[in-house]
Amino acid sequence: MSNKIRNDLLNRHECEFVLSSKGAPSIAAASAAVAREFESEEDRIVIRKISNQYGTNDFLIEALIYDSSDVKLKIEPRPKQKKAEAK
């Protein structure tokens, strides 16, 4: 089961995908599964959320698939860099 909505303003597809797994999938595993399902490259995918119902093996993955890596870098926030420790 999957759902895919186009967002032309931000040049991306907003997707929901159900993945069956014995344990919670990592972000890398979820990204690979979304890339296989929607036939896209992993470097253009952002995983927003991985959730499940208690006691089930089905995980709902919410992902964003950008049209290009450049668009992704412009829109997605960059992780903060750690400050150098004072000596």
C-alpha positions, 0 to 999 in steps of 0.5 A, spaced: 500 500 500 502 506 498 500 513 497 504 519 492 502 526 492 506 531 487 508 538 490 510 542 485 511 548 489 517 544 492 519 540 486 518 533 490 513 527 491 510 526 498 509 519 499 507 514 504 509 507 504 507 501 508 513 496 510 513 489 513 518 488 517 520 484 524 523 489 527 523 497 526 527 499 520 533 504 520 532 510 516 537 507 511 533 501 510 527 505 509 530 509 504 532 503 500 525 500 500 522 507 498 527 508 493 525 501 490 518 502 491 518 509 487 524 507 483 528 513 485 535 514 487 536 514 495 540 521 495 534 524 493 529 521 499 528 524 506 525 520 511 520 524 515 517 519 519 517 511 521 511 509 525 507 503 527 501 500 531 503 496 537 504 489 536 504 489 528 509 488 523 507 493 519 511 500 519 508 506 516 514 510 512 513 518 510 518 520 505 519 526 501 522 524 494 525 530 491 526 532 483 534 533 484 539 533 489 540 540 488 533 542 490 533 537 496 539 541 499 536 548 498 529 546 501 532 541 507 535 544 513 542 542 514 544 539 521 548 543 525 555 543 526 558 541 533 562 547 536 569 546 537 571 544 544 574 549 548 581 548 550 
